[in-house]
């Protein structure tokens, strides 16, 4: 499998099949619990390279892939295809390995999302089964890891814990996770510095049920589309602006960010600098509510129709959340009582319920109270599909982020920019760690 990946050619590994199936060769039995690990060795500070070496000691180098050398899409395209080809030729070991294999993503939420996105291609290509994924948390927030029982930080006693983690991956129950397709439609000609999770697309399109939606003005003659998938959250506003500034600062001065704790301290300081906490009554449009630049449309619970939802004037950040964990383990949506859920037309939030929760944050002090779980965020809606319509004016850009990857989104005074979010029709398979 590794040879096929290295050569980017499935046929280059055929000699192994011929050797294993030659006359007189003893048939090799498949492992009871085949596991492959993808590790982002740059995550986790100094622990990344040490963990990689420990995993190779326990499993062998063949089963541990450093993401700087082997991408998960290459594993799907060449590695799993190699097993599938051998299985089709009658190799029972390859067949059982392909059916039983499980994946470990060792890294932060971005690494986990990258691996899940590549494995999702198997569903699109009708190549079942999709291997379930366990997690070793090496990032700063680790919200995906927290949501599926793998903890919020790298274990202190990691040398002894690594073997236990692999045992849990091999034997843990499988559960499911919704993922959400995000499409941006914007006037052509605007330059967009896209994050890793967003790619230009020629085939993307918005929901064409135009009669249900009142569009502000006319559409431009030419449009540019960008498309991506998120697993945790998408946000617009001040929180994304702070994240954007932090990421640029960290890239310019990497010596400042040596681990999760230092990252969080720098992030907090940057929040104050950006005006997230101290926003005077100023004419600066960047300090005003998001209702100045966007309209929000949703398909609510048990409804197939688009409805416009008012955006409170006090809200400076809107978050669309899929998981019960946000910002390093907080639950800003809150654990809502049945009476409140019924009154608002909501259902209890889960990571596989087909809905996302939309809430607002007013400013840094409000966000701090929400993150301390002293109060809930400002509940706006719960939806199976969302469309944001953004129009400029005094605003020249809006800040957005998806699963921790921020960018600066140009917005136009004459034509609207649209962001549409819909659930991916299949779910990701996750191994639960508890």
C-alpha positions, 0 to 999 in steps of 0.5 A, a space after each residue: 500500500 505504501 509503495 502504491 502511494 509513494 509511486 502514485 500508481 496502484 499497479 506498481 504494487 502488483 508484484 506484492 500481490 503476485 508474491 503473496 499469491 504464488 504457489 506454495 506461499 502460506 496465506 497471510 491472515 488479515 490483522 484483527 484491527 488494522 489501523 492507519 495513523 495520519 499525524 501532523 508532526 508540526 502540531 503539539 509543539 515538541 510532542 509531535 515528532 516524539 509521538 510519531 516515533 512512538 507510534 512507529 515503534 508500536 505499529 511499524 513505519 508502514 502504518 504511520 503517515 506524516 502529513 508533510 509527506 503523504 496527504 490523506 487524499 493520496 491514501 484514498 486514491 492509491 492506498 485504499 485503491 490498492 487494497 480494493 484491487 487486490 481484493 477484487 483479484 481474490 486476495 482475502 487478506 486485502 479484502 478483510 483489511 479494507 473492510 476492517 481498517 480504521 483511521 487515526 488523525 493525530 493533530 488539531 481540528 484542521 487536521 481531523 477535518 482534512 482527513 474526514 474530507 478526504 475519506 468522504 470522497 469514498 462515499 461520493 465514489 460509492 467505495 464503501 465502507 468508509 473507515 471510521 476515524 479516531 483522534 489524538 488531540 494535538 491542536 489548540 481547541 480540539 473541539 472535534 476531539 472533545 465531542 467524540 470522547 478523545 479529550 481536549 489536550 494531548 495526554 500528559 503521560 502520552 508515552 503510556 497513553 498512546 497504546 491505550 488510545 490505539 486499543 480504543 480506536 480498534 475497539 471503540 463504538 462507531 457514531 456519526 457526524 454531520 458535515 456542511 457544504 459551504 458555497 460562496 457566490 461573489 462578483 467576478 474580479 474580486 481577489 480572494 485569499 482563500 483558506 485551505 478549506 475553500 477552493 475555487 469551483 466551476 460547478 458550485 451553485 446556489 439554491 435556485 428557489 429564487 421566488 422564496 428569496 428577496 434579493 437586494 438588487 440584481 445579480 452581476 453578469 459573471 460570478 465566482 464560486 468557492 466551495 468547502 466543507 466544515 465540521 464544527 463552525 462557520 462564523 462572520 464578524 468580529 471573532 473572525 476578524 480577531 482570528 484573522 489578525 492572530 493568524 497573520 501575527 503568528 505567521 509573521 512571528 512564529 516564535 510567539 506561538 510555541 504551544 496551546 497556552 501561548 496561543 491562547 494568551 496571544 489570542 486574548 491580547 489580540 482580541 483587546 487590540 482589535 476592539 472586541 472588548 473596547 468598542 467606543 461609540 464611534 462612526 467607524 462602520 467596522 464597530 457596528 452590528 452585522 445587520 448593516 451588511 447582511 440578511 439571513 435566510 434559513 430553512 427551519 426545523 421541519 420546514 422546506 421553505 426559506 424564511 428571513 430571520 432578523 439579525 439583532 442590531 447588537 450582534 457583531 458576530 454570528 456563529 453557525 455551530 454543528 458541534 456541542 463544543 466550541 472555543 476549546 470545549 465551551 457550549 455557547 448554545 447551552 443546555 436548553 430546557 424542553 419548555 424553551 425548545 418547544 417555545 422557540 421551535 428548536 430541537 435538542 442539539 446533536 452533532 448528527 441531527 441534520 441541523 446547525 445552531 445559529 447564535 450571536 455574540 455582541 462584544 468581547 464581554 458578552 462573549 467572555 460570559 458565554 464562554 465561561 458558560 455563565 449565560 447562553 449566547 443570543 439564540 437566532 435560529 436552528 436550521 437545516 440550510 442557511 443563506 447569508 446575503 452580504 452587501 457593502 456600502 461603507 464596509 469594504 470587506 467582512 471577516 469570516 472563518 470556517 473551523 478556525 481558518 479565517 479570511 477577509 471576504 470582499 463585499 460589493 456596494 452594487 452586487 450582493 455576495 452570498 454564502 449558502 450552507 447545506 448539509 452534506 448528504 452523507 455523514 462521517 463515521 467516527 470512533 467514540 473514545 469513551 
